[in-house]
Amino acid sequence: MLIFLGVLLFASTLIVSAGLAPAVGTGTDASSTDKTLVGSQGGGPGWHEYGSVYLLNGSDVVWCESSADSYFDVTKTENGTVLAGFMSGGYDSCGPYEQPCSRTGFRVLDPGPDPSVRSTYSFPVRTRKNSEIHDVERLQTGEYLLTDMEYERIFTVKNGEVTWQWNASSFYDAPQDPTTTDWLHINDVDVISTGRYLVSVRNANQLLVIKRGEGVVDVINEDTTDSNDANCRKSGQLADYDSDSDIRCGDPDVLNHQHNPQWLGDDAVLVADSENDRVVELHRIENGSWEPAWTLDRAGDIAFNWPRDADRLPDGNTLITDTLNRRLVEVNESGKVVWSVQTERIPYEADRLPVGESVEGPRYTSDGGGVGSANKDVPVLSLLLVGLRAVIPSTPFWFREPQLGLTIVSALLIVAGGIDHRRT
C-alpha cells in the first residue's frame, strides 16, 4: 500500500503540474521574427558541458557554435564577428596548475552556416567553478575589456597583452589569494562612456561605476548598514579580511546577486536581479541613492527562476533571459509577453540584433508586476532544486519546490513500503 501510494503521488504530481503549466514558446508580436543571439552556459554537472553560441530567427536556430564547455556573454561586433566569453577544459598549457586544466577568456567567432573560431585569448584557472570570464567588450582603441572572476578584476588586453586593469582589492576587503575562493564573482562590465565602465559585483549586491585612471566613482546599492552582511557572507563569499568589523554589502531587497545590468542613463539602470527572481529598473532619487522604480517577477504566468539578463530594446520592450526556466521572453512595459521561446539548455545571456544591448534606452515609469519577495527560497528544497537542474538541465520549468517536496515524500513512501515488504 505504501509503494502504491508513493507511485500514485509521484505520478499525480507530474501529471497535474504539467497539465496546469502555462505554455512557453509563444508570440503574438512581429518581434517573433527578429534575430536573437544567445550565449548558453550549457548544463550537466557544474553546468560546464554543452556550451554554445547560437542565432535564433524567431524560434528557429540559424547557426550554432559549440566547441567550448561553456559560453557566457555574447556580442556581435561592427565587422560581423561575435565576441563570446568562454570556459573550457582539457588543456595542456596550464601555467602553475596540473594538466589537464581549464582555461577561460574570450573567443572571436565567425558566424554563418558553418561557424568557426577566428581567434582566442585565454589563461589557465585553478578550478572550473566560479573562475570564468563572463563578459568581453571591444573598445574603440582596439583593446578588449574583460571581467575576471579568477583574480577579481576588470582589465583590457590588446594583441594578447594586458594594457590596464582595476583590481577589486583596491575597494573591497580581499583574501590573500582570490583564486582559492568565490570571493566577489565580478560577472559583467559595460562601457557607458569613454573610460567609464559599469561593473556588476555579484557577491556584494552592488554595481560600480569605474573611471579609468580614477577607480570607483559611483556605487549603486551602497552599504549603509551591517544588517545586510549575512547575505554577502553566505557560502564563504565576502568576509572581514581586514578585521575592521565591516564588509561592503548592498541591501538584498534592492539587488541580490545580480547579473548583466544595462545602463539606461545617469539616473536609471536595468538589472537581472537574479536571487530575487525578478527584473528590476532602478532609478536614482534626490538624495543620490537608488531604488526600484519598475519590477517584474513573472511573465506569462510563469515566475522567473534566476534570470541572468535583461535588455531594454529600442521599441521599449524588455528581453529577459530566464535561466533556470530555460527560456527567453520578451515583455512590454505592462509585463505582457509578446514573444517567448524554450531553450534546450541553460541560457546565460541574449542580445536582440542588430542593435544588441545598448547604452541608454527607454525607461519605465509604471510597475509591471510589483516588487517581488526579497527571498523566495524554501530552506533545503531550493538548494536541492538548483542542484537537480545542474545535473539534469532538462528538468521542466514547472518543476519547482512544491513538486520536489512531493517527489521526496513519494520516494520516502516507496522506500518505506519496500522495507516493510522485506520485513514481512
N, C-alpha and C positions, 0 to 999 in steps of 0.2 A: 504493500500500500504506500509506503514512504517513497519507494522508487517511482511508482506510478504518479504520485502527487508531484514529485520533483520534475519528472519529464513533462507532465501537463503544465506546470507553472512556467517552465522554460519555454515550451512551445507557444503557450498563450502570450507570454511576454513579447516574443519576437513577432508573432502574427499580428497582435493588436497594435504594437508600436509601429510596425512597418505600414500597416493599413491606415493608421491615423496620421502618418508623417506627411508634411507638405511636400509638394513637388519641387525638385531642383532641376535647373536646365530649362528655364522658360524665358520668353522675351516677348514684349508687346510693342517694342520701340525699334526704330530703324537702326539704333546703335547695335542691334544684334548682328549686323553685317559688318561692323567695324573690326579692325585687326587689333589683337591684343598680344603683346609679348610677355611671356611668362617665364620666371625662374623657379624651378622646382627643386626643393631640397631632397626629394625622393621619398625614402621610407626605409623600412627594415630596422634591425637593431641599431639603436643610436641615431636613427634617421639618416645615416650616411650610406645609402645604397640607392641605385636607380635615379640619381640626379639627372636633370635635363633642362635645356632651354628650348622652348618651342613657341611657334607663332600660331595663334588661333585666328581663323576667319569666321566670325560668329562662334560656333561650337566645333568647327572642323579644324583639325591640325594640318597646317600647311607644310611645315617642316619641323624637324626635331634633332637636336644635337645632344647626345647622352653619354659622352666618353668620360665624364667625371663622376665621382661618388655623389657629390652634392654641388648644386649651383644655388646662388642666392640672388642678390640684386642684379637686374639686367637693364641695360640702357642701349638704345640704338643711337649711333653717332651720326654726324652730318654726312660722313662719307659712306654710310650704309652698313658699316660693320656693327657688331653687337659686342658691348663690354659686359662681362659677367664675372662676379666674384665666385670663387670655387674652392673646394677642398677635395683631395683625392689621396688614396693610399697606394702602397706598393712601390715606393721609390727607393732607389739605391743611394742617391745623393742626399745624405741625412745630417750633415754637419755634426753636432755633438750627440745626436741620438742614434740608437741602434737601427740597423737595417732589418727588414724594410720599414720605412717610416711614411708618414703622411706629410704632404706639403699643401700650403694654401697660398692664394694670391688672386690674380685675375687673368682671364683669357680674352683675347680679341678673336671673335668668331666671324667667319664669312657665312652669312645666311644663304638660303636658297634650297632647291630641291635636294641637294647633296651637301649639307653644311659641313664646314671644316674649321679646325683651329688654326688661325693665322699665326698667332704668337702667344707666348705665356710669360708672365712674371710670377715667381713663387719662391717660397722659402720653407724649410722644414719646421715642423711644430712638434712639441712634446707629446701631445695627445690629439686624437681625432675629435674630442668633445670640447666645445666651447673655446676653440682656439682659431676660429676661421676669420678670413677676410670676408666680411659680408657685403661691403659696398665699395664701388670704384666710380670715379668721375674723371673725365678728361678735361683739363684746363686749357685755356687759350694759349698758355705758354708752351704747350706740348707735354707738360707734366701730367701724371696720373695721380689723383688724390684718393687715398685709401683709408679705410678703418682697419684696425688691427686688434683683435681680441687676445692674441697671444702675449703681446708686450703692452697692451692697453695704451694705444696712441693713435693719432692720425698722422699720416705722413704722405709726402709726394715722392714719386720716382720719375726719372727721365733717363732713357737709354739704360735701364737696369740699375741705376744708381740713386740712392736716397738723396734728395735735394733739400728737404726741410721736414721737420717733424715737431709735433706738440705731444709731450708726454703727460699722461693724466696724473702722474705723481707730483706734478707742479701745482695741482689743485686739490687732490684727494689724498687721504691717508693711504700710503702704499705698503704692501707687503714687501719683504726683502726680495722675493723673486716672483713677479706676477705670472710667470709661465706655469707655476705649480698650483694655481687656484683660479677658479672662475670669479675673478675679482670684480670688475666693472662691466664687462660684456658690452663694450662700445660697438654698436651694431649699425650705425648709419652716419653718413656725412653728406651734406648738400652744399653746393655753392649758392650763397644768397646774394652776393655781390663780389666784386673783385677783392680777393684777400679775406673775405668774411665767410665763415662756414658754420652751418647748423649741424650740431653733433648730438646724437642720441646716446646717453649713458644709461643703459637699461637698468642695471642693478641699483642705481642711485635714484631712479624715478625722475630723472632730470634731463632737460635739453640745454645745451650750452651754445652760445654764440661765441666763436673763437675768431679773433682777428690775427691774421698772420703778422708776426713780429711783436704782438702785444699780449696774446694769450686770451683768457676768458674776459669778455666784455659784457656778457649778459647771461643770466640764469633763469630758465623757465621752470617754475616749481621749486623755488628756493627752500632751503632747510630753515624752518623757523621754530621748530620745537623738537625736543628729544623723544617725543611720544611716537614718532614715525620710525625710529631706529630699528625696531624689531623686524619691520617689513624688509629692510635692506640687509639685515644680518642673516636672514634665513639661508639655509643650505651652504653656510660658510662663505657668504659673499663679502659684503663690506665688514670691516672690523676696526676697532680703535687701535690702529697700529702704532700711533704716536703717544698713546696713553694720556690724551687730554680730556678723556671722558666725553668725546663728541665725535660723531661721524656726519658726513653730508648725506642726508637722505630726504628726498622730497615727499610731500604728502601723497600717500597712495590713493586717496579719494580724488585727486586731480589726475595723476598719472601713476600707473602701476606696471613696471617692467615693460615699457612701450617699445614699439618698432616704427621705423620709417616715417618720421614726421615730414610734412610738406609745409614750407614757408609760404604763407598767403600774403604776407606783408609785415610791416613793422609792428603791427599790433594784432596779428592773427596767425595761428598755426593749426594745421590739421594733423591728427595723430591716431595711429592704430594703438589704442590703449589696451594692450594685449591681455594682461592678467585681470583687468576689469571687464574683459569680454565685451568691449564696446569700441566705437569710433567716437572721438571727441574733437570738437573745434574749440580751441582755447583763444580767448581774447584778453589783451592787456587792458586793465582798468586804470582808473585815475591815480591810484597810489603806486602804480608800477608793477603790481603783482598780476598774475594770470589766473583766470577762472573759466570753467566750462561755459560756453555760450550755446553750443549745439551738441547733442549727444544722440547716439543711436546704438541700441544693444541687440537689435534683431532686424531681420529683413525677410519678407515672405513668410512670416510666422515661424521662422527658424532663428533661435537665439544664436548669436555669434559665439564661436568657440575658438578663442585665442587668435583673433585677427592680427595679421602682421604687416598689412599695408593698406593705406587709404589715400587715393589721389583725387583731388578736385579737378574735374575735367573742364575744358573751356566752355562747354554748354551749361555748366552749373551742376551737372550730376556728379556723383561720387562713386569711384570704382574701388571696391573693397576686396582684399584677399583674405578670405575666411579660412585660415589654415587648417584647423583640425576638423572642420566640416568638409574639407576638400572641395571648396567651391570658390568661384569668382562671382561677385554680384555687383551690379550697378544699380544705384538708387537715386531718386531725385531728392529735393530738399525735405519733402514730407516723409521720406523713408520708403516710398513706394518702389517696388522692384520693377525696373524696366528691362533688365537682362540678367540672366544668370546661367552658369554652366558648371556641371560637376567635373572635377579633375580626377584623373586616375590615381595620382599620388599627392603627397603633401606639397602644396604651393607655398613659396616664400614671398614672392612679390610679382606684381603685374603692372605693365605700362600700356596705356591705350595709345596706339600710333595714329598719326605720325608725330604728335607732339610729345608724348611721354609725360613724365612728371615735370611740371613747370614751376618756376618760381613766380609768385603772385598768382592770383586766381580769384574766382568769385567767392564771396563769403556768405555764410548763412546767418540769419538773424532769428529764425524760429527754431524751436526744439523739435527734432524729428521723432524722438522716441522717449524722452525723459531720461534723467540721469540714472544709469544702471547701478546696481548694487556694487559697492566698493569691493566686496568679497563674496562671490557666489560659490566658492569651493565648499564641497562636502568633505569633512575630515576623512582621510584614508581613501574614500571612494574616488575623489577627484584625482588623487595621485595615482591610484591604480588605473584609472581610465587613461591618463596620459601615457603610462607605460604600455597599456594594451594597444593604443594607437601607434606607438613607436614600433611595436613588434608586428602588428597587423594593421598597416595603413588603410586597408580596405574596410575597416570597421565602419558600418553605416553611420551617417551623421546623427541619426536619431537615437543611436545607442548611447545614452548618457548615464548619469549617476543612478537614476531610478532603475533603469534596465540592468545596469551592472549589479546593483544591490539585489534585485530579484534573481538574477542569474546565480549569484553566490548562494542565496537561500536555496535555489533549486539544486545546486551542486551538493550542498550540505544534506538536503533531504535524500538525494540519491546515495551519497556515501553512507549516511545513517542506515538507510534501508539495506544496503549491501552488507554492512557489518552485522545488522540484526539477522539477515538471512543466513550468514555463515554460522552465527551462534546457534541457530535453530536447526 
